[in-house]
Amino acid sequence: MAAAPAPAPEPRDPGDRADPAGAPDARADPAADADRDPGPGPGPAPLTVPSLSAGAGFVLRPWEMSDLPLVREASRDPYIPLITTVPATYSDAAAEAFVRRQWERAATGAGYPFAIVRSRDRRPVGAIGLWLRELPAGRASLGYWLVPSARGQGIASAALRTVTGWALHDLGIPRLQLCVEPWNTASARIAEKSGFRREGLLRGWQQVGDQRRDMVVYGLLNTDGSVDGRAATAN
């Protein structure tokens, strides 16, 4: 049986910071602000996070304050708080701050944060995000996580294919990319099944906990073929 995938690290969004009660922002990319325009000007437009069907059993939707039990379960995982701003020590206040950060990311145009929700009982089981910090350069990044009880069931694959197809088709983004730690073979398989191609090793790319970690970068262009049976190239 294949190993259940560990989460794929989320790329850093400059507007997303861990609150004092949570873990430090472990996703820091030292180049994240290197090319920030220091001049004045309007920021990105607010985004409306849609609801997307991820197959017969799951829906991707905006975060709700009712998702605090999901944040509680995720905070108990040894890895998720290291690569996201999920609080490592749970409290209702820290969880509420996490949900508000997801709303802020959409409101500031930073990206589309989705909760992954099981249709039959409306139970949230994970998260996936499409982050647009580098959209002016024609690319966007993805990150996701599932709580341990939801792993090994094909949920991550369905969520990734859904967001990938939507981003390439409906949003017309030229390039998508995601990063996976070299040991995380299950997440690598998920990326490859969704059409992503392994492009190289980024040495010491990301701070994870107290260490700089290598990351394997995967990319997908909207000219690369098909995603879920549809041509990836936007009309």
N, C-alpha and C positions, 0 to 999 in steps of 0.2 A: 504494500500500500504506500502511495506517495506521502511524503511528509506534508503536514498542514503548513501553508505558507505563513511565514512571519510577515509583519507589515512592511510595506514599501515606504521608505522615508518620504516625508513631505518636504518639498523645497521651501526654503524660508520666504515668508512674506514680511517685508519690513514693517508692516502695520500690526503684525500678530506677535504679542509678547505674552509670556507666561505671567500670571498674577503672582504676588508674593507668596501665596499659600501653595503654589504648585511647583512643578519641576522647573529648572531653568530652561530657556529655549535651547534645546539640544540640536537644532537643525541649522545652526549658523553657517552661512556661506560667506567667507571673508570677502568675496568679490561682490556681494549682494548690492552694496550701495556705491560701488566704485564708479559707475557711470551715471549716477543720479544727476539730473539737470538742476543746478543750484538756482536757476533763475525762477522768477514768478510765473504763474500760469495756472489754469484750471486743472484740477485732478481728473482721473478717470471718472466716467459716468457711473452712477449706481447701477448694479446688476440685479435682475430679478431671477432668483433661483427657481427653475421649473421643477415639476415632478415628472420623472421618467420611469417607464416600465423597464425593469431588468429581467425580462422573461416572465414566466407564468407565476413565479413565487415571490418576487421581490420588487420593491419600488424604491427609487431614489427620490428624496424630497428634501426641502429645506429643514434646517434644524429647528426644533421646538423645545420649549422649556420642559416639556414632559419627557425629554430624553435624558434626564439626569440619571436614571438607573443604568443607562448605557455608559455614561461617563464613569459611574462608580465601578462597573465591571472592568472597564478599560484601565482604570487607575491601578487595579490589582495586578495587571499584566507586567512582567518584569521589563518588557521591551517598549511597549507603546509610549509610556511617558518619556522615554529617552529620545524619541524621534518626532514627537509632537508636543503640543502644549497641554495635553491632558495632564491634570494634576497628579503627581506621584502620591500625594497624601490627600485622600478624598475628604471634602466637606461640601455641603450644599452650596455654600457661598463660592467656593472655588469652581464647582461644576457650573453654576449659573454664569460665572464670569467666562468660562470656556465657551458656553453656548452663545453668549453675547459677542464674543470675539468672532464666532462664525458669522453672525449677522453683520458685524462690522466689516468683515472681509468683502461681503457682497455689496454693502452700502458704499464702500470706498472704491469699488471696481477692481479689487485685488484678485478676485476669483470667485468660483462657484463651489461652495462647500455643501456637500450632500450627506444626509444620514441615509444609511442602507437599512431598509425596513422590510421585515417579513410580512407578506400580504395576509396570510391566514389569521394571524393574531395581532398584527400591527406592532410587533415587537422590533425595536431597533437593534441591529446586531453589528453595526460598523459604520465606517465613514469613508468617503472618497471625495477628493477635491481636484478641481481643474484650476490651476493658478496661472494668472495672466501677467505677471510682472514683466516678462520679456516679450509680450505680444507685439510691441512696436517693432521688434526684430523678426516677427513672423513665427514665433514659437511659444508654446505653453508647456507647463509641466504638470504631472499627475502624482498624487500620493494617495495611499489608502491604508486602512487598518480594519481588522475584524477582531472582535473579542474571541477568546479561545473556544468558547462553546459553539461558535459559528464556523470554525475553520474545517477544511476538508470536505466541504459540501458543494463546491463549485460556485459559491456566492461571490467570491472575489473576481473570478473570471467573468461572471455575468455582469457585475458592476463595471469592471474595466472595459469590457466590450461595449457596453451601453454608452458610457461617457465618451469613449474614444470615437465611436461612430457619430455621436451627436456633435462632438467638437470638430471633427473633420468635415462632416456633411453640412450640418445646419449652421455652424459658426464659421466654417470655411477657414479654419486655422491651418497654415501650411505645414507645420511640424509640431509633433508632440514628443515629449521625452519623459523618461522616468529613470530613477536610480535604484539599484538593488545591491545590497551587500553581497560580496562574492560567495559567501557560505549559503546564501538563501536560494537554494536551487528550486524550491517549490514556487517562489514568487517569480523567479526567472522563467520557469515554464509557463506561468500564467501570462507574463508579458509576451512571450514568443507565440503562444496560442492566439493572442489578440492581434498579432501582426507586427509587433515590435521586433526590431533587429538589434542584436548586440553590436555596439559600436566601439567599445573600448573600456579600459580600466582607468578610472580617475583616482590617482594615488593621494591618500590623505585628504579626500575631498570634503568630508563632513565630520563635525564634532558629534559624537554619539556618547553620551555620558561624559566620562573624563578622558576619552581617547579620540584622536583623529582616525577616521576609518576610511579605507578604500571603498569606492563605489563603482559598480559596473553600470555604464550608461546604456540605455536602450532608446532607440528612436523610431519614429514612424512618420512618414511623409504622406501628404494627401494625394500623392501620385504613386504610392507603393502597391496598389492592388485593391483588395476588397476587405471590408470589415463587416462581419455579419451578413455576408452575401451582397452587400451594396458596394459599388465602386467608391473608393475613398475620395476621389477627386470631387470637389464640390461643383454643383452645376452653376 
